[in-house]
Every structure is written in structure tokens, then in C-alpha cells.
Amino acid sequence: MHLWLRKSWHLLGNLIPLIYLHSSLSSLQAALIVFIFFLCSFSIDLLRLKVPAFNQWFLTYFGILVKEKEKHSFTGSTYYFLAISLTLLIFPKIISVCAVFYLTLGDPIAAIAGHYLPLKRIWQRKSLGGSLANFFICLIIGIHFFPIFIAFLGAFTATLAELFSPIDDALSIPLLSAFVLYLLT
């Protein structure tokens, strides 16, 4: 149940690339809007980490959305909004939209598939089932924006970033995949 609630929250992030794609917002405007969400998330995390009573209150009401490892560290939302704002700012619109979809759609699908159809553990807590689901979702996303070869390499990069990220994969997925897509286009 916790997984579904967390991933539903994560899937709401699809509104960001959808709105940006179909709006006249500049990359700077879109990045600034998402950066405001980053500042809010960062401020809440700082407050949680500095004020134990606030952290307890936060976990009482929002703990269902927080991973165990995030209860006394920054939440994934902070990394998520930072990475999206940077991706929107740095890269051209189509590349950033595609890379953000890799994060907002591919990553939660990977978690759900990895939980229910793990197949085999391949790296730390990551599974072959989750990685395959991530790759195929990202490939389908990429094909909507790029020729198949570029879509394949973008999806492959997003999958490797999700699988092997030494930091939070919310940072690595959009930034690394956008960089590769940028180099290929």
C-alpha cells in the first residue's frame, strides 16, 4: 500500500512535462516554477532535520510517502524538484520533457514492476523486472520524441542511471539521460 501511495505521488509529477510541453513557458520560466517547489521541499527537509518535533509531526501525517531511509535525511522530493528544474533550465524543450518523463513515468513503473515482478536481483535492491520495465517505458516515451536509435540510447541511459546511481536516482535519471539525448541530437 505504501508503495502505491508513494508512486502515485511520484506519477503526479507527469503534470510538469505535460504542462511545459503544451505551454508557451520558456525554459527559464518553467525551471523557476519547479525551483520554487524545490525550495519548499528543501526548506521542509531542513526544518525536519533541525527540529525533531517537526520531523515527528511531519512523519505522523506524511510518513506514508517517505521511505524509511528518508526519515532522517532529505526526501526524494527535494532531489526530484532540483533535478527537474535543472533539466528544464539546461536542455532544449523536447530533450528536457523526454528526460523528465523518464523520471516521472519510468522510475515509478520500475519500482512497481520490481516489487511485483522482480525476476532476479541484479544490483543492490534493484531487480531485472524493474529495470526491464523502466527500459521499455522509457523507450516508448523516447520514440514519441526521437528516432528509434536515439530513443534506445536515451532509454538505456535512463535505465542505467536508475540502476546504478551513486546518489538519488531522481537527480541522475533526468540529467544524465538529457545529456546523452543532447549529445545525440
OpenMM code with the backbone's topology and positions (N, CA, C; nanometers):
from openmm import Vec3, app, unit

residues = "MET HIS LEU TRP LEU ARG LYS SER TRP HIS LEU LEU GLY ASN LEU ILE PRO LEU ILE TYR LEU HIS SER SER LEU SER SER LEU GLN ALA ALA LEU ILE VAL PHE ILE PHE PHE LEU CYS SER PHE SER ILE ASP LEU LEU ARG LEU LYS VAL PRO ALA PHE ASN GLN TRP PHE LEU THR TYR PHE GLY ILE LEU VAL LYS GLU LYS GLU LYS HIS SER PHE THR GLY SER THR TYR TYR PHE LEU ALA ILE SER LEU THR LEU LEU ILE PHE PRO LYS ILE ILE SER VAL CYS ALA VAL PHE TYR LEU THR LEU GLY ASP PRO ILE ALA ALA ILE ALA GLY HIS TYR LEU PRO LEU LYS ARG ILE TRP GLN ARG LYS SER LEU GLY GLY SER LEU ALA ASN PHE PHE ILE CYS LEU ILE ILE GLY ILE HIS PHE PHE PRO ILE PHE ILE ALA PHE LEU GLY ALA PHE THR ALA THR LEU ALA GLU LEU PHE SER PRO ILE ASP ASP ALA LEU SER ILE PRO LEU LEU SER ALA PHE VAL LEU TYR LEU LEU THR".split()
positions = [
    Vec3(0.0819, -0.1203, 0.0000),
    Vec3(0.0000, 0.0000, 0.0000),
    Vec3(0.0861, 0.1264, 0.0000),
    Vec3(0.1926, 0.1264, 0.0820),
    Vec3(0.2810, 0.2428, 0.0870),
    Vec3(0.3455, 0.2677, -0.0486),
    Vec3(0.3875, 0.1598, -0.1155),
    Vec3(0.4493, 0.1717, -0.2473),
    Vec3(0.3551, 0.2410, -0.3445),
    Vec3(0.2293, 0.2002, -0.3471),
    Vec3(0.1326, 0.2583, -0.4398),
    Vec3(0.1066, 0.4056, -0.4094),
    Vec3(0.0993, 0.4407, -0.2836),
    Vec3(0.0785, 0.5816, -0.2484),
    Vec3(0.1995, 0.6660, -0.2868),
    Vec3(0.3186, 0.6168, -0.2549),
    Vec3(0.4406, 0.6907, -0.2919),
    Vec3(0.4522, 0.7070, -0.4427),
    Vec3(0.4258, 0.5998, -0.5149),
    Vec3(0.4413, 0.6057, -0.6603),
    Vec3(0.3293, 0.6854, -0.7260),
    Vec3(0.2108, 0.6874, -0.6662),
    Vec3(0.1033, 0.7734, -0.7173),
    Vec3(0.1435, 0.9198, -0.7038),
    Vec3(0.2036, 0.9537, -0.5906),
    Vec3(0.2557, 1.0884, -0.5688),
    Vec3(0.3610, 1.1203, -0.6747),
    Vec3(0.4484, 1.0230, -0.6997),
    Vec3(0.5541, 1.0376, -0.7991),
    Vec3(0.4940, 1.0572, -0.9383),
    Vec3(0.3901, 0.9815, -0.9695),
    Vec3(0.3273, 0.9906, -1.1015),
    Vec3(0.2591, 1.1257, -1.1255),
    Vec3(0.2207, 1.1948, -1.0184),
    Vec3(0.1653, 1.3296, -1.0350),
    Vec3(0.2662, 1.4230, -1.1010),
    Vec3(0.3930, 1.3890, -1.0876),
    Vec3(0.4982, 1.4691, -1.1498),
    Vec3(0.4884, 1.4737, -1.3011),
    Vec3(0.4101, 1.3823, -1.3612),
    Vec3(0.3919, 1.3852, -1.5066),
    Vec3(0.3238, 1.5137, -1.5524),
    Vec3(0.2576, 1.5812, -1.4598),
    Vec3(0.1964, 1.7091, -1.4954),
    Vec3(0.3022, 1.8125, -1.5349),
    Vec3(0.4198, 1.8031, -1.4775),
    Vec3(0.5250, 1.9021, -1.5069),
    Vec3(0.5643, 1.8987, -1.6540),
    Vec3(0.6100, 1.7832, -1.7081),
    Vec3(0.6463, 1.7863, -1.8504),
    Vec3(0.5262, 1.8055, -1.9432),
    Vec3(0.4085, 1.7565, -1.9028),
    Vec3(0.2890, 1.7759, -1.9867),
    Vec3(0.2532, 1.9240, -1.9993),
    Vec3(0.2505, 1.9932, -1.8865),
    Vec3(0.2179, 2.1363, -1.8898),
    Vec3(0.3246, 2.2141, -1.9662),
    Vec3(0.4506, 2.1841, -1.9383),
    Vec3(0.5600, 2.2539, -2.0063),
    Vec3(0.5551, 2.2301, -2.1574),
    Vec3(0.5322, 2.1067, -2.1975),
    Vec3(0.5293, 2.0720, -2.3397),
    Vec3(0.4192, 2.1481, -2.4143),
    Vec3(0.3046, 2.1645, -2.3495),
    Vec3(0.1891, 2.2247, -2.4166),
    Vec3(0.1665, 2.3719, -2.3783),
    Vec3(0.2685, 2.4324, -2.3218),
    Vec3(0.2557, 2.5729, -2.2831),
    Vec3(0.3535, 2.6579, -2.3631),
    Vec3(0.3416, 2.7869, -2.3431),
    Vec3(0.4362, 2.8791, -2.4067),
    Vec3(0.5436, 2.9247, -2.3070),
    Vec3(0.5535, 2.8542, -2.1952),
    Vec3(0.6559, 2.8893, -2.0965),
    Vec3(0.7957, 2.8719, -2.1552),
    Vec3(0.8823, 2.9651, -2.1238),
    Vec3(1.0224, 2.9484, -2.1624),
    Vec3(1.0856, 2.8471, -2.0673),
    Vec3(1.2032, 2.7994, -2.1029),
    Vec3(1.2709, 2.7045, -2.0144),
    Vec3(1.3029, 2.7697, -1.8804),
    Vec3(1.3385, 2.8968, -1.8818),
    Vec3(1.3672, 2.9682, -1.7575),
    Vec3(1.2420, 2.9799, -1.6702),
    Vec3(1.1301, 3.0156, -1.7307),
    Vec3(1.0058, 3.0270, -1.6550),
    Vec3(0.9652, 2.8926, -1.5940),
    Vec3(0.9692, 2.7877, -1.6741),
    Vec3(0.9322, 2.6551, -1.6252),
    Vec3(1.0265, 2.6100, -1.5144),
    Vec3(1.1555, 2.6331, -1.5356),
    Vec3(1.2549, 2.5932, -1.4349),
    Vec3(1.2336, 2.6701, -1.3043),
    Vec3(1.2017, 2.7982, -1.3133),
    Vec3(1.1786, 2.8782, -1.1924),
    Vec3(1.0558, 2.8301, -1.1151),
    Vec3(0.9508, 2.7938, -1.1862),
    Vec3(0.8310, 2.7427, -1.1192),
    Vec3(0.8646, 2.6151, -1.0423),
    Vec3(0.9342, 2.5225, -1.1072),
    Vec3(0.9705, 2.3972, -1.0401),
    Vec3(1.0730, 2.4239, -0.9294),
    Vec3(1.1597, 2.5225, -0.9495),
    Vec3(1.2582, 2.5562, -0.8471),
    Vec3(1.1903, 2.6053, -0.7187),
    Vec3(1.0780, 2.6708, -0.7319),
    Vec3(1.0015, 2.7129, -0.6135),
    Vec3(0.9571, 2.5899, -0.5344),
    Vec3(0.9130, 2.4866, -0.6049),
    Vec3(0.8768, 2.3611, -0.5371),
    Vec3(0.9992, 2.2996, -0.4692),
    Vec3(1.1148, 2.3082, -0.5362),
    Vec3(1.2392, 2.2598, -0.4741),
    Vec3(1.2678, 2.3360, -0.3453),
    Vec3(1.2571, 2.4684, -0.3495),
    Vec3(1.2852, 2.5488, -0.2297),
    Vec3(1.1913, 2.5128, -0.1150),
    Vec3(1.0651, 2.4894, -0.1466),
    Vec3(0.9689, 2.4485, -0.0425),
    Vec3(1.0071, 2.3131, 0.0160),
    Vec3(1.0368, 2.2175, -0.0704),
    Vec3(1.0738, 2.0836, -0.0246),
    Vec3(1.2044, 2.0874, 0.0556),
    Vec3(1.3013, 2.1628, 0.0064),
    Vec3(1.4296, 2.1768, 0.0750),
    Vec3(1.4108, 2.2404, 0.2125),
    Vec3(1.3273, 2.3436, 0.2199),
    Vec3(1.3024, 2.4114, 0.3474),
    Vec3(1.2344, 2.3188, 0.4477),
    Vec3(1.1365, 2.2434, 0.4005),
    Vec3(1.0690, 2.1482, 0.4887),
    Vec3(1.1679, 2.0428, 0.5378),
    Vec3(1.2510, 1.9922, 0.4471),
    Vec3(1.3507, 1.8923, 0.4874),
    Vec3(1.4493, 1.9493, 0.5891),
    Vec3(1.4961, 2.0710, 0.5654),
    Vec3(1.5881, 2.1328, 0.6624),
    Vec3(1.5215, 2.1476, 0.7987),
    Vec3(1.3991, 2.1939, 0.7978),
    Vec3(1.3256, 2.2108, 0.9227),
    Vec3(1.3068, 2.0761, 0.9929),
    Vec3(1.2721, 1.9740, 0.9159),
    Vec3(1.2555, 1.8392, 0.9727),
    Vec3(1.3845, 1.7897, 1.0375),
    Vec3(1.4962, 1.8143, 0.9697),
    Vec3(1.6242, 1.7639, 1.0181),
    Vec3(1.6781, 1.8435, 1.1372),
    Vec3(1.6361, 1.9672, 1.1503),
    Vec3(1.6841, 2.0531, 1.2601),
    Vec3(1.5909, 2.0538, 1.3807),
    Vec3(1.4627, 2.0245, 1.3583),
    Vec3(1.3643, 2.0313, 1.4664),
    Vec3(1.2959, 1.8942, 1.4788),
    Vec3(1.3431, 1.8126, 1.5720),
    Vec3(1.2871, 1.6768, 1.5861),
    Vec3(1.1352, 1.6734, 1.6036),
    Vec3(1.0787, 1.7693, 1.6739),
    Vec3(0.9333, 1.7711, 1.6941),
    Vec3(0.8603, 1.7917, 1.5606),
    Vec3(0.9160, 1.8780, 1.4768),
    Vec3(0.8549, 1.8986, 1.3455),
    Vec3(0.8675, 1.7730, 1.2601),
    Vec3(0.9832, 1.7075, 1.2680),
    Vec3(1.0023, 1.5832, 1.1934),
    Vec3(0.9001, 1.4789, 1.2382),
    Vec3(0.8768, 1.4703, 1.3669),
    Vec3(0.7786, 1.3742, 1.4180),
    Vec3(0.6384, 1.4070, 1.3672),
    Vec3(0.6028, 1.5354, 1.3708),
    Vec3(0.4733, 1.5776, 1.3185),
    Vec3(0.4624, 1.5440, 1.1692),
    Vec3(0.5672, 1.5781, 1.0952),
    Vec3(0.5685, 1.5532, 0.9508),
    Vec3(0.5513, 1.4042, 0.9212),
    Vec3(0.6259, 1.3207, 0.9920),
    Vec3(0.6181, 1.1764, 0.9696),
    Vec3(0.4832, 1.1190, 1.0121),
    Vec3(0.4196, 1.1798, 1.1112),
    Vec3(0.2868, 1.1350, 1.1529),
    Vec3(0.1856, 1.1545, 1.0401),
    Vec3(0.1941, 1.2678, 0.9721),
    Vec3(0.0943, 1.3000, 0.8701),
    Vec3(0.1363, 1.2649, 0.7270),
    Vec3(0.2653, 1.2635, 0.7005),
    Vec3(0.3130, 1.2392, 0.5643),
    Vec3(0.4108, 1.1224, 0.5548),
    Vec3(0.4323, 1.0541, 0.6644),
    Vec3(0.5299, 0.9451, 0.6683),
    Vec3(0.5026, 0.8339, 0.5701),
    Vec3(0.3774, 0.8164, 0.5316),
    Vec3(0.3424, 0.7118, 0.4359),
    Vec3(0.4063, 0.7372, 0.2993),
    Vec3(0.4406, 0.8635, 0.2715),
    Vec3(0.5037, 0.8999, 0.1448),
    Vec3(0.6562, 0.8977, 0.1514),
    Vec3(0.7108, 0.8706, 0.2691),
    Vec3(0.8553, 0.8801, 0.2918),
    Vec3(0.9145, 0.7408, 0.3065),
    Vec3(1.0235, 0.7174, 0.2351),
    Vec3(1.0953, 0.5907, 0.2504),
    Vec3(1.1615, 0.5876, 0.3873),
    Vec3(1.1862, 0.4687, 0.4353),
    Vec3(1.2495, 0.4517, 0.5661),
    Vec3(1.3819, 0.5288, 0.5747),
    Vec3(1.4643, 0.5193, 0.4711),
    Vec3(1.5957, 0.5859, 0.4721),
    Vec3(1.5852, 0.7384, 0.4656),
    Vec3(1.4679, 0.7913, 0.4290),
    Vec3(1.4495, 0.9354, 0.4185),
    Vec3(1.3964, 0.9991, 0.5469),
    Vec3(1.3630, 0.9177, 0.6455),
    Vec3(1.3018, 0.9718, 0.7667),
    Vec3(1.3948, 1.0647, 0.8442),
    Vec3(1.5243, 1.0491, 0.8253),
    Vec3(1.6212, 1.1354, 0.8939),
    Vec3(1.7239, 1.1903, 0.7952),
    Vec3(1.6794, 1.2099, 0.6717),
    Vec3(1.7640, 1.2709, 0.5686),
    Vec3(1.6714, 1.3426, 0.4699),
    Vec3(1.7289, 1.3970, 0.3667),
    Vec3(1.6476, 1.4644, 0.2657),
    Vec3(1.5567, 1.3629, 0.1964),
    Vec3(1.4360, 1.4078, 0.1636),
    Vec3(1.3428, 1.3207, 0.0932),
    Vec3(1.3740, 1.3213, -0.0561),
    Vec3(1.3213, 1.2224, -0.1244),
    Vec3(1.3384, 1.2148, -0.2682),
    Vec3(1.2766, 1.3338, -0.3402),
    Vec3(1.1741, 1.3937, -0.2817),
    Vec3(1.1089, 1.5091, -0.3443),
    Vec3(1.2043, 1.6256, -0.3629),
    Vec3(1.2936, 1.6453, -0.2694),
    Vec3(1.3899, 1.7541, -0.2802),
    Vec3(1.4811, 1.7324, -0.4005),
    Vec3(1.5349, 1.6126, -0.4133),
    Vec3(1.6198, 1.5805, -0.5289),
    Vec3(1.5394, 1.5865, -0.6586),
    Vec3(1.4179, 1.5385, -0.6521),
    Vec3(1.3273, 1.5310, -0.7668),
    Vec3(1.3045, 1.6702, -0.8263),
    Vec3(1.2638, 1.7654, -0.7413),
    Vec3(1.2361, 1.9004, -0.7913),
    Vec3(1.3642, 1.9725, -0.8348),
    Vec3(1.4744, 1.9494, -0.7667),
    Vec3(1.6009, 2.0100, -0.8086),
    Vec3(1.6409, 1.9597, -0.9463),
    Vec3(1.6364, 1.8287, -0.9662),
    Vec3(1.6768, 1.7704, -1.0944),
    Vec3(1.5864, 1.8164, -1.2081),
    Vec3(1.4567, 1.8216, -1.1822),
    Vec3(1.3649, 1.8654, -1.2874),
    Vec3(1.3904, 2.0110, -1.3229),
    Vec3(1.4079, 2.0964, -1.2232),
    Vec3(1.4314, 2.2385, -1.2534),
    Vec3(1.5614, 2.2572, -1.3317),
    Vec3(1.6660, 2.1846, -1.2940),
    Vec3(1.7931, 2.1946, -1.3677),
    Vec3(1.7794, 2.1415, -1.5103),
    Vec3(1.7096, 2.0314, -1.5259),
    Vec3(1.6907, 1.9725, -1.6588),
    Vec3(1.6138, 2.0677, -1.7497),
    Vec3(1.5068, 2.1282, -1.6971),
    Vec3(1.4286, 2.2229, -1.7761),
    Vec3(1.5103, 2.3457, -1.8133),
    Vec3(1.5952, 2.3898, -1.7236),
    Vec3(1.6760, 2.5093, -1.7468),
    Vec3(1.7872, 2.4857, -1.8489),
    Vec3(1.8545, 2.3727, -1.8385),
    Vec3(1.9768, 2.3480, -1.9160),
    Vec3(1.9502, 2.2998, -2.0580),
    Vec3(1.8500, 2.2153, -2.0769),
    Vec3(1.8347, 2.1459, -2.2037),
    Vec3(1.7162, 2.1988, -2.2846),
    Vec3(1.7234, 2.1815, -2.4181),
    Vec3(1.6108, 2.2222, -2.5031),
    Vec3(1.4811, 2.1511, -2.4631),
    Vec3(1.3697, 2.2123, -2.4992),
    Vec3(1.2382, 2.1690, -2.4524),
    Vec3(1.2100, 2.0202, -2.4762),
    Vec3(1.2263, 1.9714, -2.5969),
    Vec3(1.1914, 1.8320, -2.6276),
    Vec3(1.2805, 1.7361, -2.5490),
    Vec3(1.4071, 1.7673, -2.5393),
    Vec3(1.5001, 1.6819, -2.4639),
    Vec3(1.4635, 1.6816, -2.3159),
    Vec3(1.4394, 1.7991, -2.2597),
    Vec3(1.4076, 1.8048, -2.1167),
    Vec3(1.2737, 1.7386, -2.0861),
    Vec3(1.1757, 1.7563, -2.1716),
    Vec3(1.0454, 1.6920, -2.1497),
    Vec3(1.0612, 1.5402, -2.1507),
    Vec3(1.1323, 1.4889, -2.2488),
    Vec3(1.1543, 1.3443, -2.2574),
    Vec3(1.2276, 1.2927, -2.1343),
    Vec3(1.3341, 1.3592, -2.0954),
    Vec3(1.4140, 1.3159, -1.9798),
    Vec3(1.3350, 1.3239, -1.8494),
    Vec3(1.2514, 1.4248, -1.8359),
    Vec3(1.1690, 1.4357, -1.7148),
    Vec3(1.0632, 1.3253, -1.7139),
    Vec3(1.0066, 1.2925, -1.8296),
    Vec3(0.9144, 1.1783, -1.8362),
    Vec3(0.9845, 1.0482, -1.7962),
    Vec3(1.1109, 1.0344, -1.8318),
    Vec3(1.1856, 0.9151, -1.7879),
    Vec3(1.1806, 0.9031, -1.6356),
    Vec3(1.1940, 1.0173, -1.5687),
    Vec3(1.1900, 1.0179, -1.4226),
    Vec3(1.0482, 0.9997, -1.3698),
    Vec3(0.9543, 1.0767, -1.4228),
    Vec3(0.8199, 1.0799, -1.3645),
    Vec3(0.7341, 0.9602, -1.4027),
    Vec3(0.7692, 0.8916, -1.5096),
    Vec3(0.6923, 0.7750, -1.5515),
    Vec3(0.7748, 0.6466, -1.5435),
    Vec3(0.8956, 0.6502, -1.5976),
    Vec3(0.9793, 0.5297, -1.5992),
    Vec3(1.0209, 0.4821, -1.4613),
    Vec3(1.0628, 0.5735, -1.3758),
    Vec3(1.1114, 0.5360, -1.2430),
    Vec3(1.0017, 0.4741, -1.1554),
    Vec3(0.8818, 0.5330, -1.1453),
    Vec3(0.7798, 0.4675, -1.0620),
    Vec3(0.7328, 0.3334, -1.1195),
    Vec3(0.7259, 0.3226, -1.2519),
    Vec3(0.6883, 0.1943, -1.3125),
    Vec3(0.7949, 0.0892, -1.2809),
    Vec3(0.9210, 0.1292, -1.2817),
    Vec3(1.0296, 0.0365, -1.2468),
    Vec3(1.0136, -0.0132, -1.1036),
    Vec3(0.9794, 0.0770, -1.0126),
    Vec3(0.9629, 0.0382, -0.8717),
    Vec3(0.8463, -0.0583, -0.8544),
    Vec3(0.7366, -0.0300, -0.9216),
    Vec3(0.6193, -0.1166, -0.9095),
    Vec3(0.6477, -0.2539, -0.9712),
    Vec3(0.7044, -0.2548, -1.0913),
    Vec3(0.7371, -0.3824, -1.1572),
    Vec3(0.8410, -0.4593, -1.0767),
    Vec3(0.9413, -0.3890, -1.0247),
    Vec3(1.0441, -0.4544, -0.9447),
    Vec3(0.9893, -0.5157, -0.8172),
    Vec3(0.8851, -0.4549, -0.7638),
    Vec3(0.8235, -0.5070, -0.6416),
    Vec3(0.7385, -0.6307, -0.6704),
    Vec3(0.6579, -0.6243, -0.7756),
    Vec3(0.5630, -0.7321, -0.8032),
    Vec3(0.6173, -0.8393, -0.8985),
    Vec3(0.7168, -0.8038, -0.9787),
    Vec3(0.7745, -0.8984, -1.0735),
    Vec3(0.9266, -0.8807, -1.0763),
    Vec3(0.9922, -0.9105, -0.9649),
    Vec3(1.1351, -0.8815, -0.9562),
    Vec3(1.2228, -0.9642, -1.0500),
    Vec3(1.1803, -1.0841, -1.0875),
    Vec3(1.2572, -1.1784, -1.1690),
    Vec3(1.3868, -1.2187, -1.0992),
    Vec3(1.4802, -1.1263, -1.0900),
    Vec3(1.6093, -1.1575, -1.0276),
    Vec3(1.6731, -1.0270, -0.9804),
    Vec3(1.7301, -1.0284, -0.8617),
    Vec3(1.8029, -0.9108, -0.8123),
    Vec3(1.9322, -0.8992, -0.8915),
    Vec3(1.9577, -0.7781, -0.9425),
    Vec3(2.0791, -0.7599, -1.0224),
    Vec3(2.1760, -0.6581, -0.9634),
    Vec3(2.1271, -0.5687, -0.8786),
    Vec3(2.2179, -0.4702, -0.8188),
    Vec3(2.1524, -0.4148, -0.6934),
    Vec3(2.2174, -0.4349, -0.5816),
    Vec3(2.1658, -0.3908, -0.4532),
    Vec3(2.0193, -0.4294, -0.4397),
    Vec3(1.9288, -0.3347, -0.4302),
    Vec3(1.7868, -0.3677, -0.4169),
    Vec3(1.7134, -0.3609, -0.5503),
    Vec3(1.7850, -0.3443, -0.6591),
    Vec3(1.7242, -0.3322, -0.7920),
    Vec3(1.7084, -0.4704, -0.8548),
    Vec3(1.6035, -0.4839, -0.9367),
    Vec3(1.5747, -0.6138, -0.9970),
    Vec3(1.5715, -0.6054, -1.1492),
    Vec3(1.5871, -0.7202, -1.2100),
    Vec3(1.5795, -0.7299, -1.3548),
    Vec3(1.4407, -0.6885, -1.4033),
    Vec3(1.3356, -0.7316, -1.3329),
    Vec3(1.1996, -0.6950, -1.3721),
    Vec3(1.1779, -0.5451, -1.3720),
    Vec3(1.2252, -0.4772, -1.2680),
    Vec3(1.2117, -0.3326, -1.2607),
    Vec3(1.2916, -0.2620, -1.3683),
    Vec3(1.4126, -0.3095, -1.3918),
    Vec3(1.4985, -0.2473, -1.4937),
    Vec3(1.4425, -0.2661, -1.6340),
    Vec3(1.3900, -0.3848, -1.6622),
    Vec3(1.3294, -0.4084, -1.7938),
    Vec3(1.2061, -0.3202, -1.8132),
    Vec3(1.1231, -0.3101, -1.7096),
    Vec3(1.0045, -0.2242, -1.7177),
    Vec3(1.0452, -0.0795, -1.7403),
    Vec3(1.1468, -0.0345, -1.6671),
    Vec3(1.1957, 0.1023, -1.6826),
    Vec3(1.2437, 0.1247, -1.8258),
    Vec3(1.3240, 0.0324, -1.8764),
    Vec3(1.3777, 0.0482, -2.0115),
    Vec3(1.2654, 0.0571, -2.1152),
    Vec3(1.1688, -0.0342, -2.1089),
    Vec3(1.0641, -0.0356, -2.2106),
    Vec3(0.9727, 0.0870, -2.2014),
    Vec3(0.9418, 0.1316, -2.0811),
    Vec3(0.8615, 0.2544, -2.0663),
    Vec3(0.9396, 0.3732, -2.1224),
    Vec3(1.0672, 0.3829, -2.0882),
    Vec3(1.1493, 0.4942, -2.1380),
    Vec3(1.1665, 0.4868, -2.2898),
    Vec3(1.1770, 0.3661, -2.3441),
    Vec3(1.1872, 0.3510, -2.4893),
    Vec3(1.0591, 0.4000, -2.5572),
    Vec3(0.9453, 0.3624, -2.5028),
    Vec3(0.8173, 0.4081, -2.5594),
    Vec3(0.8071, 0.5603, -2.5518),
    Vec3(0.8483, 0.6170, -2.4394),
    Vec3(0.8485, 0.7633, -2.4261),
    Vec3(0.9408, 0.8245, -2.5306),
    Vec3(1.0624, 0.7723, -2.5391),
    Vec3(1.1614, 0.8269, -2.6309),
    Vec3(1.1192, 0.8228, -2.7762),
    Vec3(1.0496, 0.7151, -2.8156),
    Vec3(1.0051, 0.7004, -2.9549),
    Vec3(0.9065, 0.8106, -2.9933),
    Vec3(0.8374, 0.8663, -2.8955),
    Vec3(0.7450, 0.9769, -2.9244),
    Vec3(0.8179, 1.1069, -2.9587),
    Vec3(0.9465, 1.1135, -2.9245),
    Vec3(1.0215, 1.2375, -2.9438),
    Vec3(1.1382, 1.2255, -3.0420),
    Vec3(1.1934, 1.1052, -3.0555),
    Vec3(1.3183, 1.0885, -3.1296),
    Vec3(1.3152, 0.9650, -3.2195),
    Vec3(1.4076, 0.9572, -3.3167),
    Vec3(1.4224, 0.8339, -3.3947),
    Vec3(1.4602, 0.7171, -3.3014),
    Vec3(1.4330, 0.5968, -3.3458),
    Vec3(1.4466, 0.4775, -3.2624),
    Vec3(1.5861, 0.4621, -3.2014),
    Vec3(1.6904, 0.4886, -3.2763),
    Vec3(1.8261, 0.4711, -3.2228),
    Vec3(1.8511, 0.5664, -3.1060),
    Vec3(1.8130, 0.6906, -3.1220),
    Vec3(1.8307, 0.7894, -3.0148),
    Vec3(1.7408, 0.7540, -2.8968),
    Vec3(1.6177, 0.7135, -2.9252),
    Vec3(1.5253, 0.6720, -2.8186),
    Vec3(1.5818, 0.5532, -2.7407),
    Vec3(1.6409, 0.4588, -2.8128),
    Vec3(1.7011, 0.3414, -2.7484),
    Vec3(1.8134, 0.3839, -2.6536),
    Vec3(1.9031, 0.4687, -2.7009),
    Vec3(2.0164, 0.5115, -2.6170),
    Vec3(1.9710, 0.5980, -2.4994),
    Vec3(1.8689, 0.6803, -2.5203),
    Vec3(1.8137, 0.7591, -2.4097),
    Vec3(1.7528, 0.6696, -2.3036),
    Vec3(1.6753, 0.5703, -2.3466),
    Vec3(1.6128, 0.4759, -2.2531),
    Vec3(1.7183, 0.3937, -2.1800),
    Vec3(1.8197, 0.3531, -2.2520),
    Vec3(1.9282, 0.2749, -2.1921),
    Vec3(2.0010, 0.3576, -2.0856),
    Vec3(2.0260, 0.4835, -2.1155),
    Vec3(2.0919, 0.5729, -2.0194),
    Vec3(2.0056, 0.5919, -1.8952),
    Vec3(1.8758, 0.6169, -1.9153),
    Vec3(1.7849, 0.6347, -1.8010),
    Vec3(1.7810, 0.5089, -1.7150),
    Vec3(1.7816, 0.3926, -1.7786),
    Vec3(1.7779, 0.2663, -1.7050),
    Vec3(1.9063, 0.2464, -1.6253),
    Vec3(2.0204, 0.2737, -1.6863),
    Vec3(2.1474, 0.2617, -1.6132),
    Vec3(2.1545, 0.3614, -1.4985),
    Vec3(2.1041, 0.4830, -1.5206),
    Vec3(2.1036, 0.5846, -1.4143),
    Vec3(2.0156, 0.5398, -1.2983),
    Vec3(1.9009, 0.4804, -1.3284),
    Vec3(1.8113, 0.4319, -1.2236),
    Vec3(1.8740, 0.3147, -1.1487),
    Vec3(1.9447, 0.2330, -1.2217),
    Vec3(2.0011, 0.1112, -1.1649),
    Vec3(2.1250, 0.1377, -1.0801),
    Vec3(2.2155, 0.2199, -1.1289),
    Vec3(2.3475, 0.2336, -1.0657),
    Vec3(2.3762, 0.3691, -1.0022),
    Vec3(2.2800, 0.4563, -0.9916),
    Vec3(2.3051, 0.5908, -0.9409),
    Vec3(2.3700, 0.5892, -0.8020),
    Vec3(2.4869, 0.6543, -0.7878),
    Vec3(2.5506, 0.6600, -0.6559),
    Vec3(2.4826, 0.7617, -0.5633),
    Vec3(2.4040, 0.8496, -0.6226),
    Vec3(2.3244, 0.9459, -0.5462),
    Vec3(2.1783, 0.9132, -0.5721),
    Vec3(2.0881, 0.9950, -0.5310),
    Vec3(1.9466, 0.9701, -0.5551),
    Vec3(1.9193, 0.9649, -0.7057),
    Vec3(1.8507, 0.8595, -0.7504),
    Vec3(1.8272, 0.8448, -0.8942),
    Vec3(1.7365, 0.9540, -0.9504),
    Vec3(1.6637, 1.0244, -0.8644),
    Vec3(1.5833, 1.1369, -0.9119),
    Vec3(1.6725, 1.2462, -0.9702),
    Vec3(1.7949, 1.2558, -0.9243),
    Vec3(1.8904, 1.3508, -0.9811),
    Vec3(1.9528, 1.2973, -1.1088),
    Vec3(1.9949, 1.1725, -1.1043),
    Vec3(2.0727, 1.1185, -1.2154),
    Vec3(1.9896, 1.0857, -1.3389),
    Vec3(1.8684, 1.0371, -1.3223),
    Vec3(1.7893, 0.9949, -1.4392),
    Vec3(1.7667, 1.1095, -1.5382),
    Vec3(1.7071, 1.2208, -1.4988),
    Vec3(1.6810, 1.3235, -1.5999),
    Vec3(1.8073, 1.3941, -1.6494),
    Vec3(1.9008, 1.4188, -1.5597),
    Vec3(2.0200, 1.4934, -1.6019),
    Vec3(2.1098, 1.4116, -1.6941),
    Vec3(2.1355, 1.2865, -1.6606),
    Vec3(2.2216, 1.2036, -1.7459),
    Vec3(2.1542, 1.1699, -1.8788),
    Vec3(2.0280, 1.1338, -1.8726),
    Vec3(1.9608, 1.0982, -1.9980),
    Vec3(1.9448, 1.2211, -2.0878),
    Vec3(1.9170, 1.3371, -2.0312),
    Vec3(1.9073, 1.4593, -2.1120),
    Vec3(2.0420, 1.4926, -2.1754),
    Vec3(2.1487, 1.4728, -2.1002),
    Vec3(2.2828, 1.4988, -2.1543),
    Vec3(2.3108, 1.4078, -2.2738),
    Vec3(2.2791, 1.2804, -2.2611),
    Vec3(2.3012, 1.1870, -2.3721),
    Vec3(2.2123, 1.2218, -2.4902),
    Vec3(2.0854, 1.2528, -2.4665),
    Vec3(1.9961, 1.2917, -2.5751),
    Vec3(2.0479, 1.4184, -2.6435),
    Vec3(2.0996, 1.5105, -2.5660),
    Vec3(2.1536, 1.6339, -2.6222),
    Vec3(2.2736, 1.6048, -2.7131),
    Vec3(2.3615, 1.5153, -2.6681),
    Vec3(2.4781, 1.4795, -2.7485),
    Vec3(2.4396, 1.4098, -2.8792),
    Vec3(2.3307, 1.3358, -2.8748),
    Vec3(2.2881, 1.2578, -2.9920),
    Vec3(2.2034, 1.3351, -3.0914),
    Vec3(2.1524, 1.4521, -3.0504),
    Vec3(2.0648, 1.5263, -3.1425),
    Vec3(2.1343, 1.6474, -3.2007),
] * unit.nanometer
topology = app.Topology()
chain = topology.addChain("A")
for resn in residues:
    res = topology.addResidue(resn, chain)
    for name in ("N", "CA", "C"):
        topology.addAtom(name, app.Element.getBySymbol(name[0]), res)
